[in-house]
Amino acid sequence: MNKPLILVVEDDPSVRNLVTTTLKTNDYRFLVAANGEGAILEASSHNPDIVLLDLGLPDMDGVQVIRNIRSWSNMPIIVISARSEDSDKIEALDAGADDYLTKPFSVEELLARLRVTQRRLAIMPAKLMSDKSIFENGKLRVDYAGGCAYLDGQELHLTPIEYKLLCLMSRNVGKVLTHTYITQNIWGRSWDNDVASLRVFMATLRKKLEADPDSPQYIQTHIGVGYRMIKVE
Ligand code: CA
């Protein structure tokens, strides 16, 4: 397999060096860009496997870079945010980013996010890009055509909303979905009380899906941001 090509977009030389050194010593190839214009140019001319994108760039907002790339490509984008405000990450995720890292981050965190995204890439052609009607992840099996789900061979008795939620999470396995994205897909709108309802439905879904709802194996909570279905090994 070819070494994955990562586009690193970061204007801060110290962070850029940390990232590129980590990539070099972990068998990745990389390209760098120090601003948004450079990022769009490198992304379109080299078609990288993953983009690591700093949100605070000198020439434009990172969210604009995401919108530009998303207008022509689904390449995975992991956002790097120095700002601790959740609203920036959420805006980036809603614009089409796949995942996020908050500065300061460790080398281990960076490598873990890259691995999650690579696993997503590995299953994309086979399971996500095709119109395959069965989804399998660990002991979970969702039969989209049949409208039912199984855990360890046992049918899960889900309410229509729980089932819809499970389908949405499984079709986006590996990706962080924001509260807004989920509620818009489930209810067609996103009001404050929809996010509260989402928490309730997520809790009841987890009771059925997770062996231990307090340490979930399938659906991860991103506090203040949303949820992600994990690809189980
Ligand atoms: Ca920056």
Residues whose N, C-alpha, C, O or C-beta is under 5 A from the ligand:
A	BS01	CA	D11 D12 D54 G56 L57
